[in-house]
Amino acid sequence: MTPIDVEGLAGQMLAAALPILSKSATDARAFAEVEFTKIALTIRSIGEQVASGRLTEQQAKLLLDMQTHASKNVLLTLEGLALLGAEAAMNAALGAVETAVNTAVGFALIA
């Protein structure tokens, strides 16, 4: 068996995975910012409507609950997309070192 350069392999895998992970994080941040802005706007609107007598406290709570549920569904979708991103990152990382590892160990450890 050929000696394995752990630092070299780890560096190659990180270089292959990092762009994928960075994109997922950027996408998640953008969606989260939008959803939290929606919640903040809803809270401001609720406050204004309660103050003017157009909404009761019960209606206000219901409106906030509706918005937070909608935003939560968006964020849960991001969780699923993050899992896909993690899988793609892992595949890219292993793909970057597949030939070197398989050659070093003498069999198809990474397939």
Secondary structure, DSSP 8 states (H G I E B T S, - for coil): -----HHHHHHHHHHHHHHHHHHHHHHHHHHHHHHHHHHHHHHHHHHHHHHTTSS-HHHHHHHHHHHHHHHHHHHHHHHHHHHHHHHHHHHHHHHHHHHHHHHHHTS-S--
